[in-house]
Amino acid sequence: MSADAVKENPTESKPKAEKQTNCPACNKLIKKIKRYYRNGKLYCSKKCWRSFVTKSKEEAAAAAAAK
């Protein structure tokens, strides 16, 4: 390969992971001062984390009942 071919095809890098900015439960902005980290996600409070977990369990139960 020539040097020109190498310059035309730069090495493909991994896409950067996007920074999470909103709470998955209530969609509020997550501030650095007050954040709650569980299972790879950031929540704005423990209450939002709890509501997200219970909501997920209810949806999973409803999906299982529908089958």
Biopython code that builds the backbone (N, CA, C, O; Angstrom):
import numpy as np
from Bio.PDB.StructureBuilder import StructureBuilder

atoms = [
    (1, "MET", "N", (0.835, -1.192, 0.000)),
    (1, "MET", "CA", (0.000, 0.000, 0.000)),
    (1, "MET", "C", (0.869, 1.241, 0.000)),
    (1, "MET", "O", (1.926, 1.291, 0.629)),
    (2, "SER", "N", (0.408, 2.207, -0.702)),
    (2, "SER", "CA", (1.166, 3.445, -0.754)),
    (2, "SER", "C", (0.765, 4.348, 0.413)),
    (2, "SER", "O", (-0.239, 4.109, 1.084)),
    (3, "ALA", "N", (1.537, 5.349, 0.632)),
    (3, "ALA", "CA", (1.270, 6.288, 1.716)),
    (3, "ALA", "C", (-0.021, 7.060, 1.483)),
    (3, "ALA", "O", (-0.710, 7.428, 2.435)),
    (4, "ASP", "N", (-0.354, 7.308, 0.200)),
    (4, "ASP", "CA", (-1.591, 8.035, -0.120)),
    (4, "ASP", "C", (-2.824, 7.220, 0.252)),
    (4, "ASP", "O", (-3.806, 7.777, 0.743)),
    (5, "ALA", "N", (-2.784, 5.929, 0.029)),
    (5, "ALA", "CA", (-3.920, 5.064, 0.336)),
    (5, "ALA", "C", (-4.164, 5.019, 1.842)),
    (5, "ALA", "O", (-5.308, 4.953, 2.291)),
    (6, "VAL", "N", (-3.092, 5.055, 2.609)),
    (6, "VAL", "CA", (-3.221, 5.031, 4.056)),
    (6, "VAL", "C", (-3.874, 6.322, 4.546)),
    (6, "VAL", "O", (-4.698, 6.284, 5.460)),
    (7, "LYS", "N", (-3.525, 7.449, 3.960)),
    (7, "LYS", "CA", (-4.099, 8.728, 4.374)),
    (7, "LYS", "C", (-5.574, 8.831, 4.016)),
    (7, "LYS", "O", (-6.345, 9.464, 4.737)),
    (8, "GLU", "N", (-5.973, 8.215, 2.908)),
    (8, "GLU", "CA", (-7.366, 8.279, 2.479)),
    (8, "GLU", "C", (-8.274, 7.439, 3.371)),
    (8, "GLU", "O", (-9.423, 7.816, 3.603)),
    (9, "ASN", "N", (-7.786, 6.321, 3.868)),
    (9, "ASN", "CA", (-8.578, 5.429, 4.713)),
    (9, "ASN", "C", (-8.060, 5.473, 6.145)),
    (9, "ASN", "O", (-7.261, 4.622, 6.534)),
    (10, "PRO", "N", (-8.495, 6.439, 6.927)),
    (10, "PRO", "CA", (-8.028, 6.476, 8.317)),
    (10, "PRO", "C", (-8.578, 5.273, 9.083)),
    (10, "PRO", "O", (-9.633, 4.728, 8.756)),
    (11, "THR", "N", (-7.849, 4.889, 10.085)),
    (11, "THR", "CA", (-8.302, 3.748, 10.874)),
    (11, "THR", "C", (-9.638, 4.059, 11.518)),
    (11, "THR", "O", (-9.869, 5.154, 12.031)),
    (12, "GLU", "N", (-10.483, 3.093, 11.478)),
    (12, "GLU", "CA", (-11.802, 3.279, 12.079)),
    (12, "GLU", "C", (-11.687, 3.138, 13.584)),
    (12, "GLU", "O", (-11.202, 2.125, 14.087)),
    (13, "SER", "N", (-12.126, 4.135, 14.283)),
    (13, "SER", "CA", (-12.075, 4.089, 15.733)),
    (13, "SER", "C", (-13.458, 3.730, 16.259)),
    (13, "SER", "O", (-14.457, 3.823, 15.545)),
    (14, "LYS", "N", (-13.493, 3.328, 17.497)),
    (14, "LYS", "CA", (-14.769, 2.975, 18.112)),
    (14, "LYS", "C", (-15.614, 4.227, 18.253)),
    (14, "LYS", "O", (-15.082, 5.298, 18.548)),
    (15, "PRO", "N", (-16.919, 4.117, 18.050)),
    (15, "PRO", "CA", (-17.765, 5.293, 18.278)),
    (15, "PRO", "C", (-17.777, 5.629, 19.766)),
    (15, "PRO", "O", (-17.838, 4.741, 20.616)),
    (16, "LYS", "N", (-17.720, 6.893, 20.057)),
    (16, "LYS", "CA", (-17.693, 7.307, 21.455)),
    (16, "LYS", "C", (-19.058, 7.082, 22.096)),
    (16, "LYS", "O", (-20.094, 7.350, 21.486)),
    (17, "ALA", "N", (-19.047, 6.591, 23.319)),
    (17, "ALA", "CA", (-20.290, 6.387, 24.046)),
    (17, "ALA", "C", (-20.833, 7.749, 24.452)),
    (17, "ALA", "O", (-20.098, 8.599, 24.954)),
    (18, "GLU", "N", (-22.108, 7.943, 24.235)),
    (18, "GLU", "CA", (-22.703, 9.228, 24.582)),
    (18, "GLU", "C", (-22.857, 9.340, 26.090)),
    (18, "GLU", "O", (-23.152, 8.361, 26.775)),
    (19, "LYS", "N", (-22.658, 10.518, 26.578)),
    (19, "LYS", "CA", (-22.763, 10.788, 27.995)),
    (19, "LYS", "C", (-24.233, 10.905, 28.378)),
    (19, "LYS", "O", (-24.993, 11.628, 27.734)),
    (20, "GLN", "N", (-24.626, 10.198, 29.416)),
    (20, "GLN", "CA", (-26.014, 10.241, 29.854)),
    (20, "GLN", "C", (-26.275, 11.558, 30.568)),
    (20, "GLN", "O", (-25.557, 11.906, 31.506)),
    (21, "THR", "N", (-27.295, 12.293, 30.135)),
    (21, "THR", "CA", (-27.570, 13.592, 30.728)),
    (21, "THR", "C", (-28.912, 13.661, 31.426)),
    (21, "THR", "O", (-29.122, 14.535, 32.266)),
    (22, "ASN", "N", (-29.833, 12.751, 31.095)),
    (22, "ASN", "CA", (-31.158, 12.788, 31.703)),
    (22, "ASN", "C", (-31.447, 11.497, 32.450)),
    (22, "ASN", "O", (-30.931, 10.435, 32.102)),
    (23, "CYS", "N", (-32.269, 11.601, 33.469)),
    (23, "CYS", "CA", (-32.685, 10.456, 34.268)),
    (23, "CYS", "C", (-33.630, 9.593, 33.428)),
    (23, "CYS", "O", (-34.563, 10.124, 32.827)),
    (24, "PRO", "N", (-33.409, 8.262, 33.371)),
    (24, "PRO", "CA", (-34.294, 7.413, 32.574)),
    (24, "PRO", "C", (-35.706, 7.306, 33.146)),
    (24, "PRO", "O", (-36.641, 6.985, 32.412)),
    (25, "ALA", "N", (-35.876, 7.567, 34.437)),
    (25, "ALA", "CA", (-37.194, 7.444, 35.060)),
    (25, "ALA", "C", (-38.040, 8.702, 34.878)),
    (25, "ALA", "O", (-39.198, 8.619, 34.468)),
    (26, "CYS", "N", (-37.470, 9.857, 35.179)),
    (26, "CYS", "CA", (-38.276, 11.089, 35.161)),
    (26, "CYS", "C", (-37.843, 12.086, 34.087)),
    (26, "CYS", "O", (-38.497, 13.112, 33.895)),
    (27, "ASN", "N", (-36.741, 11.791, 33.381)),
    (27, "ASN", "CA", (-36.221, 12.624, 32.301)),
    (27, "ASN", "C", (-35.727, 13.997, 32.772)),
    (27, "ASN", "O", (-35.654, 14.935, 31.977)),
    (28, "LYS", "N", (-35.394, 14.117, 34.043)),
    (28, "LYS", "CA", (-34.809, 15.356, 34.555)),
    (28, "LYS", "C", (-33.321, 15.376, 34.234)),
    (28, "LYS", "O", (-32.708, 14.329, 34.026)),
    (29, "LEU", "N", (-32.755, 16.553, 34.197)),
    (29, "LEU", "CA", (-31.333, 16.729, 33.980)),
    (29, "LEU", "C", (-30.575, 16.198, 35.197)),
    (29, "LEU", "O", (-30.924, 16.510, 36.335)),
    (30, "ILE", "N", (-29.543, 15.400, 34.953)),
    (30, "ILE", "CA", (-28.744, 14.848, 36.051)),
    (30, "ILE", "C", (-27.606, 15.811, 36.334)),
    (30, "ILE", "O", (-26.788, 16.094, 35.458)),
    (31, "LYS", "N", (-27.556, 16.306, 37.539)),
    (31, "LYS", "CA", (-26.504, 17.228, 37.950)),
    (31, "LYS", "C", (-25.396, 16.448, 38.634)),
    (31, "LYS", "O", (-25.636, 15.415, 39.258)),
    (32, "LYS", "N", (-24.183, 16.958, 38.508)),
    (32, "LYS", "CA", (-23.025, 16.268, 39.057)),
    (32, "LYS", "C", (-23.090, 16.170, 40.575)),
    (32, "LYS", "O", (-22.624, 15.191, 41.158)),
    (33, "ILE", "N", (-23.657, 17.167, 41.206)),
    (33, "ILE", "CA", (-23.720, 17.191, 42.659)),
    (33, "ILE", "C", (-24.643, 16.095, 43.186)),
    (33, "ILE", "O", (-24.327, 15.413, 44.161)),
    (34, "LYS", "N", (-25.768, 15.941, 42.533)),
    (34, "LYS", "CA", (-26.764, 14.986, 43.010)),
    (34, "LYS", "C", (-27.036, 13.959, 41.920)),
    (34, "LYS", "O", (-27.780, 14.228, 40.977)),
    (35, "ARG", "N", (-26.428, 12.775, 42.052)),
    (35, "ARG", "CA", (-26.689, 11.707, 41.098)),
    (35, "ARG", "C", (-26.600, 10.368, 41.817)),
    (35, "ARG", "O", (-25.909, 10.232, 42.826)),
    (36, "TYR", "N", (-27.298, 9.404, 41.289)),
    (36, "TYR", "CA", (-27.383, 8.081, 41.892)),
    (36, "TYR", "C", (-27.053, 7.066, 40.808)),
    (36, "TYR", "O", (-27.766, 6.986, 39.808)),
    (37, "TYR", "N", (-25.984, 6.287, 40.983)),
    (37, "TYR", "CA", (-25.494, 5.358, 39.974)),
    (37, "TYR", "C", (-25.843, 3.930, 40.364)),
    (37, "TYR", "O", (-25.464, 3.461, 41.437)),
    (38, "ARG", "N", (-26.567, 3.243, 39.487)),
    (38, "ARG", "CA", (-26.881, 1.836, 39.703)),
    (38, "ARG", "C", (-26.929, 1.108, 38.370)),
    (38, "ARG", "O", (-27.530, 1.595, 37.412)),
    (39, "ASN", "N", (-26.300, -0.054, 38.307)),
    (39, "ASN", "CA", (-26.343, -0.952, 37.151)),
    (39, "ASN", "C", (-25.988, -0.269, 35.839)),
    (39, "ASN", "O", (-26.636, -0.509, 34.820)),
    (40, "GLY", "N", (-24.974, 0.572, 35.853)),
    (40, "GLY", "CA", (-24.488, 1.186, 34.627)),
    (40, "GLY", "C", (-25.266, 2.395, 34.161)),
    (40, "GLY", "O", (-24.999, 2.904, 33.073)),
    (41, "LYS", "N", (-26.217, 2.874, 34.939)),
    (41, "LYS", "CA", (-27.003, 4.041, 34.564)),
    (41, "LYS", "C", (-27.002, 5.050, 35.701)),
    (41, "LYS", "O", (-26.831, 4.696, 36.867)),
    (42, "LEU", "N", (-27.195, 6.302, 35.343)),
    (42, "LEU", "CA", (-27.286, 7.370, 36.332)),
    (42, "LEU", "C", (-28.740, 7.794, 36.490)),
    (42, "LEU", "O", (-29.468, 7.929, 35.507)),
    (43, "TYR", "N", (-29.155, 8.002, 37.733)),
    (43, "TYR", "CA", (-30.501, 8.465, 38.057)),
    (43, "TYR", "C", (-30.359, 9.732, 38.890)),
    (43, "TYR", "O", (-29.304, 9.983, 39.472)),
    (44, "CYS", "N", (-31.418, 10.527, 38.945)),
    (44, "CYS", "CA", (-31.313, 11.777, 39.697)),
    (44, "CYS", "C", (-31.475, 11.547, 41.197)),
    (44, "CYS", "O", (-31.033, 12.376, 41.992)),
    (45, "SER", "N", (-32.096, 10.448, 41.598)),
    (45, "SER", "CA", (-32.233, 10.141, 43.024)),
    (45, "SER", "C", (-32.524, 8.656, 43.212)),
    (45, "SER", "O", (-32.784, 7.940, 42.245)),
    (46, "LYS", "N", (-32.479, 8.204, 44.446)),
    (46, "LYS", "CA", (-32.780, 6.811, 44.748)),
    (46, "LYS", "C", (-34.250, 6.506, 44.468)),
    (46, "LYS", "O", (-34.594, 5.394, 44.066)),
    (47, "LYS", "N", (-35.100, 7.485, 44.678)),
    (47, "LYS", "CA", (-36.528, 7.309, 44.426)),
    (47, "LYS", "C", (-36.788, 7.027, 42.939)),
    (47, "LYS", "O", (-37.598, 6.161, 42.607)),
    (48, "CYS", "N", (-36.114, 7.743, 42.058)),
    (48, "CYS", "CA", (-36.265, 7.516, 40.622)),
    (48, "CYS", "C", (-35.735, 6.145, 40.230)),
    (48, "CYS", "O", (-36.315, 5.482, 39.371)),
    (49, "TRP", "N", (-34.648, 5.715, 40.844)),
    (49, "TRP", "CA", (-34.111, 4.386, 40.572)),
    (49, "TRP", "C", (-35.119, 3.324, 40.962)),
    (49, "TRP", "O", (-35.356, 2.378, 40.211)),
    (50, "ARG", "N", (-35.713, 3.479, 42.141)),
    (50, "ARG", "CA", (-36.729, 2.527, 42.619)),
    (50, "ARG", "C", (-37.925, 2.492, 41.675)),
    (50, "ARG", "O", (-38.408, 1.413, 41.331)),
    (51, "SER", "N", (-38.403, 3.645, 41.258)),
    (51, "SER", "CA", (-39.572, 3.679, 40.374)),
    (51, "SER", "C", (-39.250, 3.057, 39.018)),
    (51, "SER", "O", (-40.107, 2.404, 38.422)),
    (52, "PHE", "N", (-38.039, 3.250, 38.527)),
    (52, "PHE", "CA", (-37.623, 2.659, 37.256)),
    (52, "PHE", "C", (-37.578, 1.139, 37.364)),
    (52, "PHE", "O", (-37.995, 0.440, 36.440)),
    (53, "VAL", "N", (-37.076, 0.622, 38.484)),
    (53, "VAL", "CA", (-36.981, -0.823, 38.687)),
    (53, "VAL", "C", (-38.373, -1.439, 38.774)),
    (53, "VAL", "O", (-38.634, -2.463, 38.142)),
    (54, "THR", "N", (-39.258, -0.839, 39.536)),
    (54, "THR", "CA", (-40.609, -1.391, 39.671)),
    (54, "THR", "C", (-41.370, -1.314, 38.351)),
    (54, "THR", "O", (-42.114, -2.231, 38.003)),
    (55, "LYS", "N", (-41.182, -0.222, 37.620)),
    (55, "LYS", "CA", (-41.833, -0.065, 36.318)),
    (55, "LYS", "C", (-41.333, -1.128, 35.341)),
    (55, "LYS", "O", (-42.121, -1.689, 34.580)),
    (56, "SER", "N", (-40.034, -1.405, 35.358)),
    (56, "SER", "CA", (-39.460, -2.421, 34.482)),
    (56, "SER", "C", (-39.997, -3.813, 34.819)),
    (56, "SER", "O", (-40.276, -4.608, 33.921)),
    (57, "LYS", "N", (-40.140, -4.103, 36.112)),
    (57, "LYS", "CA", (-40.660, -5.400, 36.527)),
    (57, "LYS", "C", (-42.107, -5.569, 36.094)),
    (57, "LYS", "O", (-42.502, -6.648, 35.652)),
    (58, "GLU", "N", (-42.900, -4.513, 36.217)),
    (58, "GLU", "CA", (-44.305, -4.571, 35.813)),
    (58, "GLU", "C", (-44.422, -4.803, 34.301)),
    (58, "GLU", "O", (-45.260, -5.587, 33.856)),
    (59, "GLU", "N", (-43.586, -4.127, 33.521)),
    (59, "GLU", "CA", (-43.609, -4.292, 32.063)),
    (59, "GLU", "C", (-43.184, -5.705, 31.677)),
    (59, "GLU", "O", (-43.746, -6.285, 30.748)),
    (60, "ALA", "N", (-42.205, -6.263, 32.374)),
    (60, "ALA", "CA", (-41.739, -7.622, 32.083)),
    (60, "ALA", "C", (-42.836, -8.632, 32.435)),
    (60, "ALA", "O", (-43.040, -9.601, 31.703)),
    (61, "ALA", "N", (-43.536, -8.415, 33.538)),
    (61, "ALA", "CA", (-44.622, -9.312, 33.929)),
    (61, "ALA", "C", (-45.773, -9.232, 32.935)),
    (61, "ALA", "O", (-46.381, -10.251, 32.608)),
    (62, "ALA", "N", (-46.070, -8.053, 32.460)),
    (62, "ALA", "CA", (-47.142, -7.880, 31.482)),
    (62, "ALA", "C", (-46.783, -8.537, 30.146)),
    (62, "ALA", "O", (-47.645, -9.114, 29.482)),
    (63, "ALA", "N", (-45.536, -8.448, 29.765)),
    (63, "ALA", "CA", (-45.086, -9.075, 28.524)),
    (63, "ALA", "C", (-45.118, -10.587, 28.640)),
    (63, "ALA", "O", (-45.466, -11.280, 27.684)),
    (64, "ALA", "N", (-44.753, -11.105, 29.817)),
    (64, "ALA", "CA", (-44.780, -12.552, 30.034)),
    (64, "ALA", "C", (-46.222, -13.065, 30.063)),
    (64, "ALA", "O", (-46.497, -14.167, 29.588)),
    (65, "ALA", "N", (-47.131, -12.279, 30.613)),
    (65, "ALA", "CA", (-48.535, -12.678, 30.675)),
    (65, "ALA", "C", (-49.185, -12.633, 29.294)),
    (65, "ALA", "O", (-50.125, -13.381, 29.023)),
    (66, "ALA", "N", (-48.692, -11.770, 28.434)),
    (66, "ALA", "CA", (-49.261, -11.635, 27.088)),
    (66, "ALA", "C", (-48.878, -12.819, 26.190)),
    (66, "ALA", "O", (-49.567, -13.098, 25.209)),
    (67, "LYS", "N", (-47.798, -13.506, 26.518)),
    (67, "LYS", "CA", (-47.363, -14.644, 25.693)),
    (67, "LYS", "C", (-48.152, -15.850, 25.953)),
    (67, "LYS", "O", (-47.910, -16.890, 25.340)),
]
sb = StructureBuilder()
sb.init_structure("model")
sb.init_model(0)
sb.init_chain("A")
sb.init_seg("    ")
for serial, (resi, resn, name, xyz) in enumerate(atoms, 1):
    if name == "N":
        sb.init_residue(resn, " ", resi, " ")
    sb.init_atom(name, np.array(xyz, "f"), 0.0, 1.0, " ", f" {name:<3s}", serial, name[0])
structure = sb.get_structure()
